[in-house]
Amino acid sequence: MGYSGARGGLEAILAAEDLVRRKRDHAPAPWASTEQITARFRLAVDRVMGEAGLYDEPTAAAAFRQAEGDTLEASHLLRAQRSTLPRLAVSEAVDPGEMTVLRRIVPAFREPDGPQLLGRTSDYTGRLLERPEGPPEPPTEESARTEVTEVTEVPERTEEQRSPRRFLDLLRKLDLVSEGRTGDDPEPHDITRKPARPPADRSAVLAAMARAESGALVALWYRSVLGPDGDVHEITLGELRHGRLPLRVRHPHTGNPVTVGEFRVTEAEAIEDLDGADEDRTRFDIGYGLCFGHNERKAIAMANLDIANRRFGRSGPLEQLLLLTVDGLDSGGFLEHLKLPHYVTFRSMVERKQAMRAAAEAGEDLPARAAEPTGKDCR
């Protein structure tokens, strides 16, 4: 409500909000239901859930529709909605090895244990824009027969194929992994209740990246792998998975873990060569990334930044960037506030410039305070 003091005041604000609703809700195109958005814009819905830190597809789809396709605004709506919900229980820790795999690729090895499951992806499709004239027509019996003859039927996967062994297990068997695991199991840092500040636990950095704005995280990852001359450092993606994990909570009466649902995640493990003077050069370092929904770019960036932060960024610039700048709501909120009135601030800046010019024309020394920035906004 920062414009309440401007000309028009509250009436202008209400009129602007009403214009958004009328243009959105009464558009000539048919109304997009929550189910349609979830089915047709699944990657956008997954991104909203990940950046909001709340896994609920219908609510994320409703936020996406209300935000008119702005994923950052939708994440803001979803995180605000989450703040109104009671915390009834704390979920049990889940082993990612329990994942029912929907997609699994191992770029680092030609014949890993278990199959390569390409799953639902357009990675191998030519980027040609399709321009359908209207909604797709339901298939007829003749078209269905033609499609069967032209397209190879996808075989049903067994339970064993949906739960393949990890590529990391092979590296451990060959004694090629520098183990970062410790004997203790500290409680993960809950960034939703306590902000993380450097130096922070690994769990806090991973949680911050899991909730980060995807584009910001990818850009930071790309900068971290570029050398001073622009060459890309050697990096390898060990394994990438997308699948479903069970959600468990403790039963309030029996105290036993009970499965109450499931959620989809994307998981990545990155491999980096250890070549530092004080590092074990006979082994590899492993980075880890996991985020809500199907968001492979974020998971891969997370895994590589996890390595970079542990090797070079502890209590340094990289950790500060990961903890303090990649959250889309924080950085976007600061940017958005620039659209609010800053009349007093800019007027004081103009007056300082005029005072400095007058002093220069009179041949006087510039006042020390006139050359200092205010450093504060008057809104």
C-alpha positions as CSV (number, residue, x, y, z in Angstrom):
1,M,0.0,0.0,0.0
2,G,3.0,2.3,-0.6
3,Y,1.0,4.5,-2.9
4,S,-1.7,5.4,-0.4
5,G,0.0,8.8,0.1
6,A,0.3,9.5,-3.6
7,R,-2.2,11.3,-5.8
8,G,-5.3,9.2,-6.0
9,G,-4.3,7.2,-2.9
10,L,-6.2,4.2,-1.9
11,E,-8.8,4.6,-4.7
12,A,-6.0,4.2,-7.3
13,I,-4.7,1.1,-5.6
14,L,-8.2,-0.6,-5.5
15,A,-8.8,0.3,-9.1
16,A,-5.5,-1.2,-10.2
17,E,-6.3,-4.4,-8.3
18,D,-9.8,-4.5,-9.8
19,L,-8.3,-4.1,-13.3
20,V,-6.1,-7.1,-12.8
21,R,-9.0,-9.3,-11.7
22,R,-11.3,-8.2,-14.6
23,K,-8.6,-8.8,-17.2
24,R,-7.6,-12.1,-15.7
25,D,-11.0,-13.6,-14.8
26,H,-13.0,-12.3,-17.8
27,A,-10.5,-13.0,-20.7
28,P,-12.0,-14.1,-24.0
29,A,-10.2,-17.5,-23.7
30,P,-11.9,-20.3,-21.6
31,W,-11.2,-20.4,-17.9
32,A,-8.1,-22.4,-17.0
33,S,-9.1,-24.8,-14.2
34,T,-6.6,-25.9,-11.5
35,E,-6.5,-29.4,-13.0
36,Q,-5.7,-28.0,-16.5
37,I,-2.8,-25.9,-15.1
38,T,-1.4,-28.8,-13.1
39,A,-1.6,-31.1,-16.2
40,R,-0.4,-28.6,-18.9
41,F,2.0,-26.4,-17.0
42,R,3.5,-29.0,-14.7
43,L,7.0,-27.7,-14.8
44,A,5.9,-24.2,-13.9
45,V,3.8,-25.6,-11.1
46,D,6.8,-27.6,-9.8
47,R,9.0,-24.6,-10.0
48,V,6.5,-22.6,-7.9
49,M,6.3,-25.3,-5.3
50,G,10.1,-25.6,-5.0
51,E,10.7,-21.8,-4.7
52,A,7.9,-21.5,-2.2
53,G,9.0,-24.5,-0.1
54,L,5.4,-26.0,-0.1
55,Y,4.5,-29.1,-1.9
56,D,0.8,-28.8,-2.9
57,E,0.0,-29.0,-6.6
58,P,-3.6,-27.6,-6.6
59,T,-2.6,-24.7,-4.4
60,A,0.5,-24.0,-6.5
61,A,-1.7,-24.1,-9.7
62,A,-4.2,-21.7,-8.2
63,A,-1.3,-19.3,-7.3
64,F,0.1,-19.6,-10.8
65,R,-3.3,-18.6,-12.3
66,Q,-3.7,-15.7,-9.9
67,A,-0.2,-14.5,-10.6
68,E,-1.0,-14.6,-14.4
69,G,1.9,-16.9,-15.0
70,D,4.5,-15.0,-13.0
71,T,6.3,-17.8,-11.2
72,L,8.0,-15.5,-8.6
73,E,4.7,-13.9,-7.7
74,A,3.1,-17.3,-7.5
75,S,5.8,-18.5,-5.1
76,H,5.2,-15.4,-3.0
77,L,1.5,-16.2,-2.8
78,L,2.2,-19.8,-2.0
79,R,4.7,-18.9,0.7
80,A,2.2,-16.4,2.2
81,Q,-0.5,-19.2,2.2
82,R,1.9,-21.6,3.9
83,S,2.5,-19.0,6.7
84,T,-1.2,-19.3,7.6
85,L,-1.2,-23.1,8.0
86,P,-0.8,-24.8,11.4
87,R,2.2,-27.1,11.8
88,L,0.5,-30.3,12.9
89,A,3.5,-32.6,12.7
90,V,7.1,-32.9,11.5
91,S,7.7,-35.5,8.8
92,E,10.1,-38.3,9.3
93,A,13.4,-38.3,7.5
94,V,13.1,-40.3,4.2
95,D,15.9,-42.2,2.4
96,P,16.1,-41.1,-1.2
97,G,16.9,-44.7,-2.0
98,E,13.2,-45.4,-1.5
99,M,12.4,-43.4,-4.6
100,T,10.1,-44.8,-7.2
101,V,12.0,-43.6,-10.2
102,L,10.2,-42.0,-13.1
103,R,13.3,-40.8,-14.9
104,R,16.9,-41.8,-14.4
105,I,20.0,-41.0,-16.4
106,V,23.6,-41.7,-15.7
107,P,25.8,-39.5,-18.0
108,A,29.0,-40.7,-16.3
109,F,28.7,-44.4,-17.1
110,R,27.6,-46.2,-20.2
111,E,26.2,-49.4,-18.5
112,P,25.2,-48.6,-14.9
113,D,23.3,-51.0,-12.6
114,G,19.7,-50.8,-13.7
115,P,18.2,-49.2,-16.8
116,Q,18.6,-45.7,-18.1
117,L,15.0,-44.3,-17.9
118,L,14.5,-41.3,-20.1
119,G,11.0,-40.7,-18.8
120,R,9.1,-37.6,-19.7
121,T,11.5,-35.2,-21.2
122,S,12.1,-33.1,-24.3
123,D,15.9,-33.1,-24.0
124,Y,16.3,-35.1,-27.2
125,T,13.6,-33.3,-29.2
126,G,14.3,-30.7,-31.9
127,R,13.3,-27.2,-30.8
128,L,10.6,-26.7,-33.4
129,L,7.6,-24.6,-32.5
130,E,4.3,-26.4,-32.9
131,R,1.4,-24.2,-33.8
132,P,-1.9,-26.2,-33.4
133,E,-4.9,-24.6,-34.8
134,G,-7.1,-25.7,-32.0
135,P,-7.4,-28.2,-29.2
136,P,-6.2,-31.7,-30.1
137,E,-8.9,-34.0,-31.4
138,P,-9.6,-37.2,-29.6
139,P,-7.9,-40.2,-31.4
140,T,-10.0,-42.3,-33.7
141,E,-9.7,-46.1,-34.0
142,E,-7.9,-45.7,-37.3
143,S,-5.4,-43.1,-36.0
144,A,-4.8,-45.2,-32.9
145,R,-3.8,-48.2,-35.1
146,T,-1.6,-46.1,-37.2
147,E,0.2,-44.7,-34.2
148,V,0.8,-48.2,-32.8
149,T,2.5,-49.2,-36.0
150,E,4.7,-46.2,-36.1
151,V,5.7,-45.8,-32.4
152,T,7.3,-48.6,-30.4
153,E,5.3,-49.4,-27.3
154,V,7.0,-48.6,-24.0
155,P,7.3,-51.7,-21.9
156,E,6.1,-51.7,-18.3
157,R,8.9,-51.3,-15.8
158,T,9.3,-53.7,-12.9
159,E,9.6,-52.7,-9.3
160,E,13.3,-53.5,-9.4
161,Q,13.8,-51.3,-12.5
162,R,12.0,-48.5,-10.8
163,S,14.4,-48.7,-7.8
164,P,17.8,-49.2,-9.4
165,R,21.1,-49.1,-7.4
166,R,22.9,-45.8,-7.3
167,F,25.9,-45.1,-9.5
168,L,27.5,-43.7,-6.3
169,D,27.4,-47.2,-4.8
170,L,29.7,-48.4,-7.7
171,L,32.2,-45.5,-7.0
172,R,32.2,-46.4,-3.3
173,K,32.8,-50.0,-4.1
174,L,35.8,-49.0,-6.2
175,D,37.0,-46.8,-3.3
176,L,37.0,-43.7,-5.4
177,V,34.8,-41.4,-3.3
178,S,36.0,-38.9,-0.7
179,E,33.4,-39.5,2.0
180,G,32.0,-36.4,3.6
181,R,29.7,-38.3,5.9
182,T,30.3,-38.2,9.6
183,G,29.4,-40.5,12.4
184,D,26.9,-38.2,14.0
185,D,23.5,-37.1,12.4
186,P,22.8,-33.5,13.4
187,E,19.3,-32.1,13.2
188,P,18.9,-30.3,9.9
189,H,18.7,-26.5,10.0
190,D,15.1,-25.3,9.5
191,I,15.5,-22.1,7.5
192,T,11.7,-21.5,7.7
193,R,12.1,-20.8,11.4
194,K,15.6,-19.6,11.8
195,P,17.5,-17.7,9.1
196,A,20.8,-19.1,8.1
197,R,23.9,-16.9,8.4
198,P,27.6,-17.7,7.5
199,P,29.2,-19.9,8.6
200,A,26.3,-22.3,8.2
201,D,25.8,-26.0,8.3
202,R,25.7,-27.9,5.0
203,S,22.0,-28.7,5.6
204,A,21.2,-24.9,5.8
205,V,23.0,-24.2,2.5
206,L,21.3,-27.1,0.7
207,A,17.9,-26.0,2.1
208,A,18.6,-22.4,0.9
209,M,19.4,-23.7,-2.6
210,A,16.4,-26.0,-2.7
211,R,14.2,-22.9,-2.1
212,A,16.2,-20.6,-4.3
213,E,15.0,-18.9,-7.5
214,S,16.0,-21.3,-10.2
215,G,17.4,-18.8,-12.6
216,A,19.5,-17.1,-9.9
217,L,20.9,-20.5,-8.9
218,V,21.8,-21.6,-12.5
219,A,23.5,-18.2,-13.1
220,L,25.5,-18.5,-10.0
221,W,26.5,-22.1,-10.9
222,Y,27.6,-21.0,-14.4
223,R,29.8,-18.3,-13.0
224,S,31.3,-20.7,-10.5
225,V,32.4,-23.1,-13.2
226,L,33.9,-20.5,-15.5
227,G,37.6,-19.9,-15.1
228,P,39.3,-16.5,-15.3
229,D,39.8,-17.0,-19.0
230,G,36.2,-18.1,-19.6
231,D,37.0,-21.8,-20.0
232,V,34.6,-24.2,-18.2
233,H,36.1,-26.3,-15.5
234,E,35.8,-30.0,-15.9
235,I,32.5,-31.2,-14.3
236,T,30.6,-34.5,-14.5
237,L,27.0,-35.3,-13.7
238,G,27.0,-38.7,-12.1
239,E,23.3,-39.4,-11.8
240,L,20.0,-37.6,-12.2
241,R,16.7,-38.9,-10.9
242,H,13.1,-37.8,-10.8
243,G,10.6,-39.8,-8.9
244,R,8.2,-40.2,-6.0
245,L,9.1,-40.4,-2.3
246,P,6.8,-41.4,0.6
247,L,5.7,-38.9,3.2
248,R,5.6,-40.2,6.7
249,V,4.7,-38.8,10.1
250,R,4.5,-40.3,13.6
251,H,1.0,-41.6,14.5
252,P,-0.2,-39.5,17.5
253,H,-1.4,-42.5,19.4
254,T,0.9,-45.4,18.5
255,G,4.1,-43.4,17.8
256,N,4.8,-45.5,14.7
257,P,5.6,-43.9,11.4
258,V,2.7,-43.8,9.0
259,T,2.7,-43.1,5.3
260,V,0.2,-40.3,4.6
261,G,1.1,-39.5,1.0
262,E,3.9,-39.0,-1.5
263,F,5.7,-36.2,-3.2
264,R,7.9,-35.9,-6.3
265,V,11.5,-34.7,-6.2
266,T,14.4,-34.3,-8.5
267,E,17.8,-35.5,-7.3
268,A,21.3,-35.0,-8.7
269,E,24.7,-36.2,-7.8
270,A,27.7,-34.4,-9.3
271,I,31.3,-35.6,-9.5
272,E,34.4,-33.4,-9.3
273,D,38.0,-34.3,-9.5
274,L,40.0,-33.6,-6.4
275,D,43.2,-31.9,-7.4
276,G,44.1,-29.5,-4.6
277,A,47.5,-29.6,-2.9
278,D,45.9,-30.8,0.4
279,E,43.3,-33.1,-1.1
280,D,43.2,-36.8,-1.8
281,R,43.9,-36.8,-5.5
282,T,43.1,-40.5,-5.8
283,R,39.4,-39.9,-5.1
284,F,36.4,-37.8,-6.4
285,D,34.3,-35.4,-4.4
286,I,30.5,-35.8,-4.7
287,G,28.0,-33.0,-4.6
288,Y,24.3,-33.4,-3.9
289,G,21.1,-31.6,-4.9
290,L,17.5,-32.4,-4.2
291,C,14.4,-30.2,-4.8
292,F,10.6,-30.4,-5.0
293,G,9.0,-31.5,-8.3
294,H,10.6,-31.9,-11.7
295,N,13.3,-29.2,-11.9
296,E,16.5,-30.7,-13.2
297,R,18.4,-27.5,-13.8
298,K,18.1,-26.5,-10.1
299,A,19.1,-30.0,-8.9
300,I,22.2,-30.1,-11.1
301,A,23.2,-26.5,-10.1
302,M,22.7,-27.4,-6.5
303,A,24.9,-30.5,-6.7
304,N,27.8,-28.6,-8.3
305,L,27.5,-25.6,-6.0
306,D,27.4,-28.0,-3.0
307,I,30.9,-29.1,-4.0
308,A,32.1,-25.6,-4.8
309,N,30.9,-24.3,-1.4
310,R,32.5,-27.0,0.6
311,R,35.8,-26.8,-1.2
312,F,36.2,-23.1,-1.7
313,G,33.3,-21.1,-0.3
314,R,33.0,-21.8,3.5
315,S,32.5,-18.5,5.2
316,G,33.4,-16.8,2.0
317,P,31.7,-14.9,-0.8
318,L,30.0,-18.0,-2.4
319,E,28.4,-19.1,0.9
320,Q,27.1,-15.6,1.5
321,L,25.6,-15.5,-2.0
322,L,23.9,-18.9,-1.5
323,L,22.5,-17.9,1.8
324,L,21.6,-14.3,1.3
325,T,21.0,-13.5,-2.4
326,V,19.4,-16.5,-4.3
327,D,16.1,-16.5,-2.5
328,G,13.7,-15.1,-5.1
329,L,11.4,-13.5,-2.6
330,D,14.2,-11.7,-0.8
331,S,16.0,-10.4,-3.9
332,G,12.8,-9.8,-5.9
333,G,11.1,-8.0,-3.0
334,F,14.0,-5.6,-2.7
335,L,13.8,-4.9,-6.5
336,E,10.0,-4.5,-6.4
337,H,10.2,-1.9,-3.6
338,L,11.9,0.4,-6.1
339,K,8.5,0.9,-7.7
340,L,7.2,2.5,-4.5
341,P,7.3,6.3,-4.0
342,H,10.8,7.6,-3.2
343,Y,10.0,11.3,-3.5
344,V,11.8,12.5,-0.4
345,T,14.9,10.5,-1.2
346,F,15.2,11.8,-4.8
347,R,14.5,15.3,-3.7
348,S,17.3,15.2,-1.2
349,M,19.6,13.9,-3.9
350,V,18.7,16.7,-6.3
351,E,19.2,19.3,-3.5
352,R,22.7,17.9,-2.8
353,K,23.6,18.2,-6.5
354,Q,22.4,21.8,-6.6
355,A,24.3,22.6,-3.5
356,M,27.5,21.1,-4.9
357,R,27.1,22.9,-8.2
358,A,26.5,26.3,-6.4
359,A,29.6,25.7,-4.2
360,A,31.7,24.8,-7.3
361,E,30.6,28.0,-9.1
362,A,31.4,30.1,-6.1
363,G,34.9,28.5,-5.8
364,E,34.2,27.1,-2.4
365,D,35.3,23.7,-1.1
366,L,32.5,21.1,-1.2
367,P,30.9,20.5,2.2
368,A,31.8,17.0,3.4
369,R,28.2,16.1,4.1
370,A,27.1,17.2,0.7
371,A,29.3,14.6,-1.0
372,E,28.1,11.8,1.2
373,P,25.2,9.5,0.0
374,T,22.2,9.2,2.4
375,G,22.2,5.4,2.3
376,K,18.5,5.4,3.3
377,D,15.3,5.5,1.5
378,C,12.4,7.8,2.5
379,R,9.3,6.2,1.3
